[in-house]
Amino acid sequence: MKKLILIITCLLQCSLFANDGAYFASGNQLIPIVESDIEITKEILTVTRKVINGTDYVYVTVDYTFFNSSTAKQLLVGFEAPSPEGDVNGFPKNGRHPYMSDFKVLMNGVLLKHETAMVNSETYYINNKIDAKTEEEIVGEDFNVNNPDFYYVYHFDAKFKSGINKITHTYRFEMSGSVSENYSFDYILTAANRWANHQIDDFTLNIDMGIKQGFDIENTFFNGSADWIIGNGRAISLAHNSTRFITPNGKISFKKENFHPKGELYVSSIDGPLKNYFTSFDFRNHNLPNKIDSNHTATNAVDETAFKILRNLPFAIRGYVFKTKIIQEYFLSQKWYTPNPNYIASLESLLPAEKEWLFTVKQNEWDK
């Protein structure tokens, strides 16, 4: 009997995004439901963001090294991808996920053939085969294009020889987003715990979000910035148990031996909403731009600290180094801020539009 292996489906099923955002897909690990012979001895996970014609994509490459301590066996491997939700077109594209492409699996030097099935139940593996539905069966008369109730299974046969096996798994998908962030990405790490060794013996995670990026990663599988290699970038611990990375080249790395992940990878950009989407600036939750626009840049603040930070924005844009710790720490958390010890703050250095904006901010001082 052919044994089924699954990549666990996305954990972030779309309670995070309403119709003001779009949830396209999630990255996942290769994972067996029950496997006692095959171990993951090494994994290099590379996540790269690329902007193509104004659209953010994530390119995922996973290089696995497996060790099969038993005799050769063939397993059916499935990659589950949830349907997109939010401001999207959820219709299948030629029987495949509309926002996912370039799915490839190379095993021991051989490109494996894969198929795509659409399924609408959790128990879709029946009588040793995937209970695939046709597009007509899936769509039906009550199809909700913004909230489809089915998902996709990309599946292939994997022949594990005795001993070492190499698998390279690649795909790309359009990144999720909302009014509060430019992009976001999640990847299931804990699935690795279900292989025979219940861990990844040698794990490397490479993240490249692009030039001059700032992004947050939740501290779900690491303790803090000391666990990362960030080059000449900087990392800031945030109050809500996450770490903000400010990177000139967008690249950071995490390395761990005997890695037994206790949480998933959650990445989101730090570019916050424009003032259209919040009534007053709150430094605990909002970011500020590096260019002032009177039509879009906030002019109100929720409290005195937020007001002081807001009114100093024009000077921070020019690199002013603040003596007040909380103000300096806030601007250090902004991806665009570059300290310039030689800059002396003065109203004369500001542009006319910035002076006009600053006048409005001071008129709106929070305690007036």
C-alpha positions in Angstrom: 0.0 0.0 0.0 1.3 3.4 -0.9 1.9 5.6 2.2 0.8 9.2 2.2 3.0 12.0 3.4 1.6 15.5 3.7 3.0 19.0 4.0 0.9 20.4 6.8 -1.5 23.1 5.6 -1.3 26.8 6.6 -2.0 27.7 10.2 -2.9 31.3 9.4 -6.3 30.7 8.0 -7.4 34.2 7.3 -8.8 35.5 10.5 -5.9 37.9 10.2 -7.2 39.5 7.0 -10.6 40.8 6.2 -11.6 42.2 2.8 -9.1 45.0 3.2 -6.3 42.6 2.6 -5.4 39.5 0.6 -4.2 36.1 1.8 -2.7 34.2 -1.1 -0.7 31.2 0.2 1.6 30.0 2.9 4.9 28.2 2.9 5.1 24.8 4.4 7.5 22.0 5.2 7.6 18.5 3.7 6.1 16.5 6.5 5.0 12.8 7.0 1.8 12.0 8.9 3.6 9.0 10.4 7.2 8.2 9.6 9.6 6.2 11.8 12.5 5.5 9.4 13.3 8.8 7.6 15.1 11.7 9.3 15.8 15.2 8.3 19.6 15.6 8.8 19.9 19.0 7.1 17.7 21.7 5.8 18.5 25.0 4.1 15.4 27.2 3.8 15.8 30.3 1.6 13.0 32.9 1.4 13.5 35.7 -1.1 11.2 38.6 -1.9 11.2 40.0 -5.4 9.1 42.8 -6.8 8.0 42.2 -10.4 5.9 44.8 -12.2 4.9 46.3 -8.8 3.8 43.0 -7.3 5.5 41.4 -4.3 6.4 37.7 -4.7 8.1 35.2 -2.4 10.4 32.6 -3.9 10.9 29.6 -1.6 13.8 27.2 -2.0 14.1 24.3 0.5 17.2 22.0 0.3 16.7 18.9 2.3 19.0 16.1 3.2 17.1 13.0 4.4 18.5 9.8 5.9 16.4 6.6 5.4 17.6 4.0 8.0 15.5 1.3 6.5 15.0 -0.3 3.1 13.9 1.7 0.0 10.3 2.9 0.1 8.0 5.0 -2.1 5.8 7.6 -0.5 3.1 9.9 -1.9 4.0 13.4 -0.9 1.4 16.2 -0.9 1.8 20.0 -0.5 -1.4 21.6 0.8 -2.1 25.2 -0.3 -5.1 27.1 1.1 -7.3 29.0 -1.3 -6.7 32.8 -1.4 -9.0 35.1 0.6 -9.8 38.8 0.8 -9.5 41.2 -2.2 -8.6 38.4 -4.6 -9.9 36.4 -7.4 -10.3 32.9 -5.9 -11.1 31.0 -9.1 -8.7 28.2 -9.9 -6.2 28.8 -12.7 -6.1 25.8 -15.0 -6.9 23.6 -12.0 -4.1 25.2 -9.9 -3.8 27.8 -7.2 -4.3 31.2 -8.9 -1.4 32.9 -7.0 1.1 30.1 -6.8 3.5 29.0 -9.6 6.8 27.4 -10.5 6.2 24.4 -8.2 9.1 22.0 -8.7 10.6 19.1 -6.8 14.1 17.7 -7.6 14.9 14.4 -5.8 18.3 12.8 -6.0 19.0 14.8 -9.2 15.8 13.8 -10.9 12.9 16.3 -11.6 9.8 14.6 -10.3 6.4 14.8 -12.0 3.7 16.3 -9.9 -0.1 16.7 -10.1 -2.5 19.1 -8.6 -5.8 18.2 -7.0 -8.6 20.4 -5.6 -10.2 18.9 -2.5 -12.9 20.1 -0.1 -12.6 17.9 2.9 -9.8 17.1 5.4 -10.2 13.3 4.8 -9.5 13.4 1.1 -7.1 10.5 1.0 -9.6 7.6 0.4 -8.9 4.1 -0.8 -5.2 4.9 -1.2 -5.8 7.8 -3.5 -6.6 11.5 -3.3 -10.3 12.3 -3.7 -9.8 15.1 -6.3 -12.8 17.2 -7.3 -13.5 18.7 -10.7 -13.6 22.5 -11.1 -17.4 22.2 -11.6 -17.8 20.3 -8.3 -15.6 22.7 -6.4 -17.1 26.0 -7.7 -20.8 25.2 -7.8 -23.5 27.8 -7.7 -22.7 29.4 -4.4 -19.0 30.0 -5.1 -17.6 33.0 -3.1 -14.7 34.4 -5.1 -13.3 36.2 -2.0 -13.6 33.2 0.3 -13.4 29.8 -1.4 -13.9 26.8 0.9 -11.5 24.4 -0.7 -7.8 23.9 -1.0 -5.2 22.5 -3.4 -2.9 19.5 -3.0 0.2 19.4 -5.1 1.4 15.8 -4.9 4.1 13.6 -6.3 5.7 10.1 -5.7 9.0 10.2 -3.8 11.2 7.2 -3.9 13.5 7.2 -0.8 16.4 4.9 -1.3 18.2 3.5 1.7 20.7 6.0 3.2 21.0 9.6 2.1 18.4 11.3 -0.1 18.4 14.9 -1.4 15.3 16.9 -2.2 15.1 20.4 -3.5 11.7 21.9 -3.4 10.9 25.3 -5.0 7.8 27.5 -5.7 6.7 31.1 -5.7 3.6 32.8 -4.7 2.2 36.3 -4.4 2.7 37.8 -1.0 -0.2 38.7 1.3 -0.9 42.3 2.3 -3.3 44.7 3.9 -3.8 48.4 4.6 -1.5 48.0 7.7 1.5 46.4 6.0 3.0 46.2 2.5 3.6 42.4 2.7 3.6 39.4 5.0 4.7 35.8 4.8 4.4 32.7 7.0 6.0 29.3 6.9 5.2 26.2 8.9 8.4 25.1 10.8 7.0 22.7 13.4 6.1 20.2 10.7 9.7 19.1 10.8 9.1 17.6 14.3 7.1 14.7 12.8 10.0 13.0 11.0 11.7 10.1 12.6 14.3 12.3 14.5 11.6 14.8 15.6 13.9 17.7 14.6 16.2 19.1 12.0 19.8 18.1 12.9 21.3 21.0 11.0 19.0 23.9 10.1 19.7 27.2 8.2 17.1 29.9 7.4 18.1 32.6 4.9 15.7 35.6 4.5 16.2 38.2 1.8 13.5 40.8 1.7 15.3 43.2 -0.6 17.4 46.4 -0.4 16.8 48.8 2.5 14.0 46.8 4.1 12.5 46.7 7.6 10.4 43.8 8.7 9.3 42.1 11.9 9.6 38.5 12.8 7.7 37.0 15.8 9.9 35.4 18.4 8.2 32.0 18.1 11.2 29.8 17.4 14.1 32.0 18.6 14.9 34.0 21.7 16.0 37.3 20.3 18.3 39.1 17.8 21.4 37.3 19.1 20.3 34.2 17.4 20.5 35.8 14.0 23.3 36.9 11.6 22.4 40.4 10.4 25.6 41.8 8.9 25.7 45.6 9.1 22.0 45.8 9.8 20.3 46.4 13.2 17.7 44.5 15.2 15.4 45.9 17.8 13.4 43.9 20.4 9.7 45.0 20.4 7.2 44.9 23.2 4.9 42.4 21.6 7.4 39.5 21.5 8.8 40.1 18.1 12.1 41.5 16.6 12.4 44.2 14.1 15.2 43.9 11.5 16.5 46.9 9.6 18.7 45.7 6.8 20.6 47.7 4.1 20.6 44.6 1.9 17.6 42.8 3.2 19.5 39.6 4.2 19.6 37.9 7.6 20.3 34.3 8.6 19.4 31.9 11.4 21.4 28.8 12.1 20.7 26.1 14.6 21.8 22.5 15.3 19.3 19.9 16.7 16.6 22.4 15.8 13.2 21.4 17.3 11.0 24.3 16.4 8.3 25.3 18.8 6.7 27.9 16.6 6.2 29.0 13.0 7.9 31.7 10.9 5.9 35.0 10.7 7.3 37.9 8.7 5.6 41.2 8.0 6.8 44.5 6.6 6.9 47.5 9.0 5.4 50.1 6.7 2.3 51.0 8.5 -0.9 52.6 7.3 -1.3 56.1 6.1 -3.3 58.6 8.2 -6.4 57.6 6.2 -6.5 54.4 8.3 -5.9 55.7 11.8 -7.2 58.8 13.6 -4.1 59.6 15.6 -0.4 58.6 15.5 0.6 56.0 18.1 4.3 55.3 18.2 3.6 51.8 19.8 1.7 50.6 16.7 2.5 53.0 13.8 5.4 53.8 11.6 6.3 57.1 9.9 7.4 57.8 6.4 10.7 59.3 5.3 8.9 61.9 3.2 6.3 64.3 4.5 3.1 64.7 2.5 0.5 66.9 4.1 -2.3 64.9 2.5 -1.1 61.5 3.9 1.3 62.0 6.8 -0.3 62.0 10.3 -0.8 65.3 12.0 -2.5 64.1 15.3 -1.0 62.1 18.2 -2.5 59.9 20.9 -0.3 61.2 23.8 2.6 63.5 24.7 5.3 61.0 23.7 3.7 60.3 20.3 3.4 64.1 19.8 7.1 64.7 20.5 8.1 61.9 18.1 5.7 63.2 15.4 6.9 66.8 15.6 10.5 65.7 15.3 9.9 63.7 12.1 11.3 66.4 9.7 14.6 66.4 11.7 14.8 62.6 11.9 14.5 62.4 8.1 17.7 64.4 8.0 19.4 62.1 10.5 19.3 64.2 13.6 20.5 62.2 16.7 18.1 62.7 19.6 19.2 62.9 23.2 15.8 61.7 24.5 16.1 57.9 24.6 12.5 57.0 23.6 12.6 59.3 20.6 15.9 58.0 19.4 14.9 54.4 19.9 11.7 55.0 17.9 13.5 56.4 14.9 16.1 53.7 15.0 13.2 51.3 14.6 12.3 53.0 11.2 14.0 51.4 8.2 14.8 54.7 6.6 16.5 56.4 9.5 20.2 57.0 9.2 21.8 58.9 12.1 23.8 61.9 11.0 25.8 63.4 14.0 26.8 66.4 11.9 23.2 67.6 11.3 22.0 70.4 13.5 18.3 70.7 13.7 16.8 74.0 12.4 13.6 75.2 11.0 15.5 76.9 8.2 16.6 73.5 6.9 13.0 72.3 6.3 11.1 72.5 3.0 8.0 74.8 2.8 5.7 71.8 2.8 7.4 70.4 5.9 7.0 73.7 7.7 3.3 73.8 6.8 2.9 70.2 8.1 4.8 70.9 11.3 2.6 74.0 11.9 -0.5 71.8 11.7 1.0 69.2 14.0 1.7 71.8 16.7 -1.8 73.2 16.3 -3.1 69.7 17.0 -1.0 69.1 20.1 -2.6 66.3 22.0 -3.4 68.1 25.3 -4.9 71.2 23.8 
